[in-house]
Every structure is written in C-alpha cells, then in structure tokens.
Amino acid sequence: MDSTEEPTGATDGGAGPAYSWRRPELALALTVLGLGVFVIVGTADVHAAGSALGLGPRFFPVIVGSALLLIGLFYAIDVVRGGRGEPEESEDADAGARADWRTVALVSVIFLAFAGLLDLLGWIIAGALLFFGLSLVLGATRRLHAGVIAIVLSTVTYLAFVKGLGVTLPAGLLAGVI
C-alpha cells in the first residue's frame, strides 16, 4: 500500500478512515481505564494507620490505579487518533485463526467452579481440581500424570502461602489434617 491509499475499512466520505467504536483496541483501553477507576474507588474506603514512613495500605493500590488510568487514557487517545495493534509474528501462531470458544467456555466454567467450591472443599482439593481440569482442557493426554502434578502443585502452593507467608487459605475438608 502506498502513502496515498487509505487503510481497508469504512471511510467517512473521503476525510480519512472512519472510526469504529467496536475496535478491540478501544475496548481494551476502556477496560484498563475502568480497572484504574475500580482500584482507586476501592481503596477510598481503606482506613488504617500508616507505617513510620507515612505509607499506609492505600499507597500502592493508588499508585497502581493511577498507572492504570494513565496507561488507559494514553492508549485510548492513541486508538482514537488511529493507532492500531499489530499482530505478533510468531512461528506457531496464526493471527487469522478463529478463536476456540469451546476452550474459552470450558476454562471459564472451571474457574467459576473453583470459585464456588473453594470454601467448601478447601484450597488443596479445589486447587487440584482446578489444575487438573485446566490441564485436560488445554490438551494433557496423560491423565494420571496430570492428576499427580495437580495434587502436588496445589499442596505445595497451599503450604507455601499458609506456612511460609502466613496467608490464610481455606482448608475445607482437610481442616484437621493439614
């Protein structure tokens, strides 16, 4: 395409390429902006004493929320001015391939089931089911191997967070055992 040709897509009567509000880049920019607002508004209710340096529990969330707002704002401006995301060039990725909505739906169902079962079953059991289910959906063929890795991974993460970092995770059915 030479410099006199217009990009493919609709035009607004010769004044340049028409802007489509359905572009995925704008949706991403608005999502990042929304997340920034969500983080900053969510930290507004936090009231606790700060440290000796004056940094309280709101310091880092406000920095992250502000960064999200700035990134989302600059990205939205870039998109509205005509900026486009270029597909990555990769050996094993087809940028023109259709999305695998079945896999997306199955992964979503697995995460929702995990969220619903976490308190009831506890982290180790629910996490093992999460890891095992995801491995199967994403193509694991050796089920026994995937199951053993899922159990080991969920147990190690539970012990690392609960015993190592002092973070409380639900024990569920294994409350008296571990």
MARROLUM-435077 format. One line per field, with one value per residue: residue in three letters; chain; x, y, z of N, C-alpha, C in turn. Coordinates in steps of 0.02 Angstrom, whole numbers, plus 50000, padded with zeros to 5 digits. Example, Ala and Ser with C-alpha at 12.3 -4.5 7.8 and 13.67 -1.06 7.14 Angstrom:
residues 2
r = ala, ser
c = A, A
nx = 50660, 50642
ny = 49716, 49888
nz = 50390, 50354
cax = 50615, 50684
cay = 49775, 49947
caz = 50390, 50357
cx = 50660, 50645
cy = 49835, 50002
cz = 50390, 50394
***
This chain:
residues 178
r = met, asp, ser, thr, glu, glu, pro, thr, gly, ala, thr, asp, gly, gly, ala, gly, pro, ala, tyr, ser, trp, arg, arg, pro, glu, leu, ala, leu, ala, leu, thr, val, leu, gly, leu, gly, val, phe, val, ile, val, gly, thr, ala, asp, val, his, ala, ala, gly, ser, ala, leu, gly, leu, gly, pro, arg, phe, phe, pro, val, ile, val, gly, ser, ala, leu, leu, leu, ile, gly, leu, phe, tyr, ala, ile, asp, val, val, arg, gly, gly, arg, gly, glu, pro, glu, glu, ser, glu, asp, ala, asp, ala, gly, ala, arg, ala, asp, trp, arg, thr, val, ala, leu, val, ser, val, ile, phe, leu, ala, phe, ala, gly, leu, leu, asp, leu, leu, gly, trp, ile, ile, ala, gly, ala, leu, leu, phe, phe, gly, leu, ser, leu, val, leu, gly, ala, thr, arg, arg, leu, his, ala, gly, val, ile, ala, ile, val, leu, ser, thr, val, thr, tyr, leu, ala, phe, val, lys, gly, leu, gly, val, thr, leu, pro, ala, gly, leu, leu, ala, gly, val, ile
c = A, A, A, A, A, A, A, A, A, A, A, A, A, A, A, A, A, A, A, A, A, A, A, A, A, A, A, A, A, A, A, A, A, A, A, A, A, A, A, A, A, A, A, A, A, A, A, A, A, A, A, A, A, A, A, A, A, A, A, A, A, A, A, A, A, A, A, A, A, A, A, A, A, A, A, A, A, A, A, A, A, A, A, A, A, A, A, A, A, A, A, A, A, A, A, A, A, A, A, A, A, A, A, A, A, A, A, A, A, A, A, A, A, A, A, A, A, A, A, A, A, A, A, A, A, A, A, A, A, A, A, A, A, A, A, A, A, A, A, A, A, A, A, A, A, A, A, A, A, A, A, A, A, A, A, A, A, A, A, A, A, A, A, A, A, A, A, A, A, A, A, A, A, A, A, A, A, A
nx = 50042, 50034, 50074, 49964, 49852, 49705, 49682, 49611, 49436, 49291, 49253, 49238, 49177, 49285, 49363, 49459, 49500, 49357, 49305, 49286, 49190, 49190, 49311, 49434, 49547, 49507, 49413, 49495, 49573, 49474, 49436, 49553, 49556, 49436, 49471, 49571, 49495, 49412, 49505, 49555, 49437, 49399, 49499, 49470, 49391, 49475, 49543, 49672, 49810, 49962, 50132, 50292, 50354, 50250, 50177, 50032, 49908, 49845, 49934, 50011, 49903, 49842, 49945, 49955, 49823, 49822, 49922, 49860, 49752, 49821, 49889, 49780, 49713, 49808, 49821, 49689, 49680, 49778, 49720, 49601, 49657, 49698, 49789, 49844, 49845, 49970, 49972, 50062, 50210, 50241, 50309, 50224, 50094, 49939, 49882, 49764, 49679, 49528, 49447, 49449, 49313, 49251, 49351, 49379, 49257, 49251, 49365, 49324, 49211, 49275, 49353, 49249, 49185, 49288, 49295, 49170, 49181, 49288, 49283, 49206, 49272, 49405, 49574, 49672, 49604, 49510, 49598, 49677, 49581, 49554, 49681, 49696, 49581, 49603, 49722, 49678, 49583, 49666, 49742, 49815, 49867, 49904, 49824, 49836, 49964, 49944, 49851, 49925, 50023, 49940, 49889, 50008, 50053, 49947, 49953, 50084, 50078, 49980, 50045, 50157, 50098, 50018, 50099, 50227, 50210, 50113, 49983, 49809, 49723, 49578, 49548, 49452, 49386, 49499, 49532, 49568, 49675, 49786
ny = 49942, 50108, 50278, 50355, 50278, 50228, 50149, 49984, 49963, 50051, 50217, 50393, 50471, 50518, 50596, 50529, 50376, 50300, 50301, 50163, 50117, 49992, 49933, 49820, 49869, 49989, 49942, 49872, 49978, 50054, 49960, 49950, 50081, 50076, 49979, 50049, 50153, 50073, 50017, 50131, 50187, 50080, 50080, 50191, 50172, 50115, 50125, 50142, 50143, 50219, 50171, 50197, 50275, 50344, 50281, 50202, 50070, 50107, 50161, 50089, 50028, 50147, 50200, 50098, 50102, 50233, 50223, 50132, 50211, 50314, 50240, 50181, 50296, 50360, 50257, 50248, 50374, 50359, 50257, 50318, 50416, 50341, 50239, 50071, 49902, 49790, 49626, 49497, 49423, 49258, 49093, 48985, 49032, 49080, 49223, 49249, 49149, 49076, 49106, 48987, 48953, 48854, 48803, 48919, 48937, 48818, 48834, 48948, 48898, 48805, 48890, 48962, 48858, 48822, 48939, 48931, 48812, 48826, 48872, 48770, 48645, 48674, 48742, 48648, 48534, 48595, 48672, 48571, 48509, 48617, 48636, 48510, 48502, 48612, 48570, 48459, 48517, 48600, 48513, 48402, 48235, 48127, 48075, 48025, 48068, 48207, 48223, 48188, 48288, 48399, 48381, 48386, 48515, 48597, 48567, 48606, 48745, 48782, 48753, 48838, 48966, 48966, 48913, 48965, 49104, 49149, 49174, 49159, 49025, 48937, 48785, 48688, 48527, 48465, 48518, 48475, 48396, 48451
nz = 50000, 49952, 50006, 49973, 49975, 50064, 50224, 50236, 50259, 50322, 50266, 50300, 50198, 50120, 50202, 50269, 50358, 50430, 50600, 50704, 50838, 50885, 50888, 50946, 51011, 51069, 51159, 51247, 51297, 51363, 51458, 51535, 51584, 51659, 51754, 51823, 51881, 51961, 52051, 52117, 52172, 52251, 52348, 52420, 52533, 52625, 52780, 52882, 52996, 52946, 52902, 52982, 52889, 52836, 52741, 52699, 52690, 52574, 52486, 52382, 52305, 52257, 52179, 52081, 52028, 51979, 51882, 51796, 51754, 51684, 51584, 51518, 51475, 51389, 51297, 51246, 51186, 51087, 51010, 50965, 50887, 50781, 50799, 50792, 50848, 50807, 50742, 50823, 50760, 50744, 50755, 50780, 50787, 50722, 50668, 50602, 50636, 50695, 50853, 50985, 51050, 51124, 51208, 51280, 51346, 51423, 51506, 51575, 51643, 51726, 51808, 51870, 51938, 52024, 52103, 52164, 52237, 52322, 52461, 52516, 52485, 52509, 52485, 52439, 52384, 52296, 52220, 52163, 52082, 51998, 51933, 51874, 51791, 51705, 51644, 51571, 51484, 51412, 51341, 51397, 51390, 51467, 51593, 51727, 51762, 51749, 51852, 51968, 51965, 51980, 52111, 52186, 52153, 52202, 52338, 52372, 52343, 52436, 52559, 52546, 52546, 52666, 52772, 52743, 52706, 52790, 52749, 52751, 52688, 52631, 52716, 52708, 52680, 52729, 52850, 52982, 52955, 52888
cax = 50000, 50074, 50052, 49901, 49796, 49676, 49678, 49549, 49383, 49244, 49278, 49186, 49166, 49346, 49402, 49504, 49466, 49305, 49322, 49238, 49189, 49191, 49379, 49456, 49596, 49471, 49383, 49549, 49590, 49420, 49440, 49609, 49531, 49388, 49508, 49602, 49442, 49391, 49557, 49558, 49375, 49401, 49544, 49446, 49362, 49526, 49568, 49717, 49869, 50019, 50194, 50335, 50369, 50189, 50145, 49980, 49886, 49817, 49987, 50024, 49845, 49831, 49995, 49935, 49763, 49841, 49958, 49810, 49716, 49863, 49901, 49717, 49699, 49853, 49805, 49627, 49696, 49813, 49672, 49555, 49696, 49712, 49838, 49819, 49888, 49992, 49977, 50130, 50233, 50265, 50313, 50170, 50030, 49906, 49844, 49699, 49639, 49468, 49453, 49422, 49265, 49237, 49403, 49368, 49199, 49270, 49410, 49282, 49171, 49320, 49369, 49189, 49176, 49339, 49274, 49113, 49198, 49347, 49269, 49179, 49322, 49471, 49620, 49709, 49561, 49483, 49655, 49695, 49529, 49565, 49740, 49683, 49533, 49636, 49770, 49641, 49554, 49720, 49773, 49853, 49843, 49919, 49780, 49864, 50020, 49915, 49820, 49977, 50053, 49890, 49887, 50072, 50054, 49900, 49979, 50144, 50057, 49946, 50096, 50198, 50060, 49995, 50155, 50283, 50195, 50063, 49920, 49757, 49686, 49529, 49571, 49396, 49379, 49562, 49546, 49603, 49730, 49845
cay = 50000, 50169, 50327, 50387, 50233, 50227, 50082, 49949, 49977, 50103, 50286, 50442, 50516, 50546, 50634, 50483, 50315, 50310, 50270, 50113, 50110, 49921, 49908, 49787, 49910, 50037, 49903, 49859, 50042, 50071, 49911, 49971, 50141, 50054, 49946, 50102, 50184, 50023, 50011, 50193, 50192, 50026, 50096, 50250, 50151, 50085, 50171, 50109, 50184, 50211, 50149, 50252, 50318, 50376, 50242, 50160, 50017, 50135, 50190, 50052, 50025, 50211, 50204, 50052, 50129, 50293, 50199, 50104, 50267, 50348, 50196, 50175, 50360, 50368, 50205, 50268, 50430, 50331, 50219, 50366, 50451, 50297, 50188, 50002, 49850, 49746, 49557, 49472, 49373, 49202, 49033, 48937, 49066, 49104, 49282, 49249, 49091, 49091, 49090, 48923, 48973, 48796, 48802, 48978, 48922, 48766, 48865, 48992, 48856, 48777, 48943, 48976, 48801, 48829, 48993, 48908, 48756, 48840, 48872, 48705, 48591, 48697, 48757, 48591, 48494, 48637, 48689, 48512, 48503, 48671, 48622, 48450, 48519, 48655, 48532, 48418, 48561, 48629, 48462, 48349, 48168, 48079, 48097, 48008, 48114, 48273, 48221, 48190, 48355, 48445, 48372, 48411, 48587, 48630, 48558, 48649, 48815, 48792, 48756, 48898, 49025, 48962, 48904, 49008, 49175, 49166, 49193, 49110, 48996, 48890, 48715, 48647, 48460, 48443, 48566, 48444, 48354, 48490
caz = 50000, 49953, 50054, 49953, 49985, 50131, 50253, 50222, 50308, 50303, 50267, 50316, 50142, 50092, 50251, 50304, 50381, 50481, 50663, 50727, 50910, 50902, 50882, 51007, 51046, 51112, 51214, 51295, 51329, 51410, 51512, 51578, 51619, 51708, 51809, 51861, 51921, 52010, 52103, 52157, 52211, 52301, 52403, 52456, 52596, 52668, 52832, 52930, 53011, 52901, 52933, 53007, 52832, 52815, 52689, 52726, 52645, 52512, 52445, 52320, 52261, 52224, 52126, 52028, 51998, 51940, 51823, 51751, 51724, 51635, 51528, 51482, 51443, 51332, 51247, 51214, 51141, 51030, 50969, 50933, 50836, 50726, 50816, 50786, 50872, 50753, 50765, 50833, 50713, 50783, 50714, 50790, 50799, 50662, 50688, 50569, 50657, 50736, 50924, 51007, 51102, 51167, 51260, 51322, 51388, 51472, 51555, 51616, 51688, 51776, 51856, 51910, 51984, 52076, 52148, 52203, 52280, 52362, 52533, 52536, 52481, 52531, 52431, 52411, 52341, 52241, 52177, 52123, 52030, 51950, 51893, 51834, 51739, 51655, 51605, 51523, 51433, 51371, 51298, 51429, 51370, 51520, 51648, 51793, 51770, 51761, 51918, 52019, 51964, 52008, 52184, 52213, 52144, 52248, 52406, 52381, 52346, 52500, 52612, 52537, 52568, 52735, 52819, 52726, 52705, 52841, 52717, 52765, 52632, 52659, 52722, 52686, 52706, 52759, 52904, 53039, 52932, 52869
cx = 50045, 50042, 49987, 49841, 49771, 49678, 49611, 49499, 49340, 49278, 49220, 49180, 49228, 49388, 49450, 49465, 49416, 49325, 49267, 49244, 49192, 49261, 49402, 49507, 49562, 49438, 49435, 49567, 49537, 49419, 49495, 49589, 49483, 49421, 49543, 49553, 49421, 49441, 49558, 49495, 49374, 49447, 49521, 49418, 49413, 49551, 49608, 49777, 49925, 50080, 50233, 50353, 50308, 50152, 50094, 49960, 49856, 49872, 49996, 49962, 49830, 49882, 49975, 49873, 49778, 49878, 49909, 49770, 49758, 49875, 49837, 49700, 49743, 49839, 49741, 49639, 49731, 49766, 49626, 49591, 49717, 49763, 49806, 49870, 49906, 49995, 50049, 50148, 50266, 50266, 50250, 50102, 50003, 49860, 49774, 49655, 49581, 49481, 49421, 49375, 49246, 49287, 49394, 49311, 49216, 49316, 49371, 49240, 49215, 49338, 49308, 49175, 49226, 49319, 49216, 49131, 49255, 49334, 49245, 49233, 49390, 49518, 49650, 49665, 49535, 49539, 49677, 49645, 49537, 49624, 49729, 49635, 49564, 49685, 49735, 49613, 49607, 49762, 49815, 49824, 49855, 49882, 49808, 49922, 49994, 49883, 49871, 50009, 50004, 49888, 49951, 50073, 50007, 49924, 50039, 50124, 50021, 49998, 50139, 50162, 50043, 50054, 50211, 50269, 50144, 49997, 49869, 49721, 49637, 49556, 49515, 49393, 49442, 49580, 49584, 49665, 49793, 49852
cy = 50062, 50221, 50361, 50343, 50237, 50156, 50050, 49963, 50034, 50171, 50332, 50493, 50549, 50585, 50590, 50422, 50331, 50273, 50222, 50105, 50038, 49892, 49877, 49828, 49960, 50001, 49889, 49923, 50062, 50023, 49930, 50034, 50121, 50019, 49998, 50137, 50137, 50018, 50073, 50201, 50139, 50041, 50157, 50233, 50124, 50139, 50130, 50154, 50168, 50187, 50209, 50300, 50356, 50339, 50196, 50106, 50042, 50157, 50153, 50042, 50090, 50221, 50160, 50078, 50190, 50273, 50170, 50159, 50301, 50304, 50190, 50239, 50370, 50317, 50224, 50326, 50405, 50295, 50267, 50404, 50405, 50243, 50118, 49955, 49804, 49675, 49536, 49421, 49318, 49140, 48990, 48969, 49091, 49161, 49284, 49191, 49114, 49071, 49023, 48936, 48916, 48794, 48861, 48966, 48870, 48794, 48911, 48953, 48826, 48829, 48960, 48920, 48804, 48882, 48970, 48853, 48770, 48837, 48803, 48650, 48611, 48706, 48695, 48550, 48534, 48657, 48631, 48501, 48556, 48655, 48562, 48466, 48562, 48615, 48488, 48461, 48587, 48577, 48409, 48281, 48116, 48101, 48083, 48055, 48184, 48277, 48225, 48259, 48406, 48441, 48401, 48488, 48623, 48624, 48603, 48722, 48830, 48799, 48818, 48960, 49023, 48958, 48953, 49082, 49197, 49190, 49139, 49089, 48946, 48819, 48668, 48580, 48434, 48486, 48534, 48406, 48395, 48555
cz = 50000, 49998, 50035, 49964, 50057, 50158, 50237, 50277, 50283, 50306, 50282, 50261, 50116, 50142, 50289, 50327, 50436, 50544, 50684, 50803, 50932, 50898, 50947, 51046, 51093, 51171, 51267, 51332, 51380, 51469, 51561, 51617, 51674, 51767, 51853, 51907, 51977, 52067, 52147, 52200, 52266, 52359, 52443, 52525, 52646, 52716, 52882, 52940, 52962, 52939, 52957, 52950, 52806, 52760, 52721, 52675, 52580, 52463, 52379, 52276, 52225, 52168, 52067, 51991, 51955, 51876, 51772, 51717, 51670, 51573, 51486, 51444, 51382, 51277, 51210, 51165, 51078, 50983, 50932, 50878, 50779, 50739, 50814, 50816, 50814, 50780, 50772, 50780, 50753, 50739, 50720, 50803, 50733, 50683, 50658, 50591, 50701, 50808, 50939, 51066, 51147, 51224, 51307, 51370, 51442, 51526, 51602, 51665, 51743, 51829, 51900, 51959, 52040, 52127, 52192, 52253, 52329, 52437, 52557, 52538, 52509, 52472, 52399, 52364, 52282, 52193, 52134, 52067, 51977, 51904, 51848, 51777, 51685, 51613, 51553, 51466, 51385, 51336, 51331, 51409, 51423, 51583, 51717, 51809, 51786, 51830, 51974, 52022, 51994, 52084, 52216, 52209, 52193, 52321, 52419, 52385, 52412, 52556, 52607, 52562, 52642, 52784, 52806, 52731, 52757, 52812, 52731, 52701, 52662, 52659, 52701, 52719, 52742, 52819, 52962, 53018, 52920, 52908
***
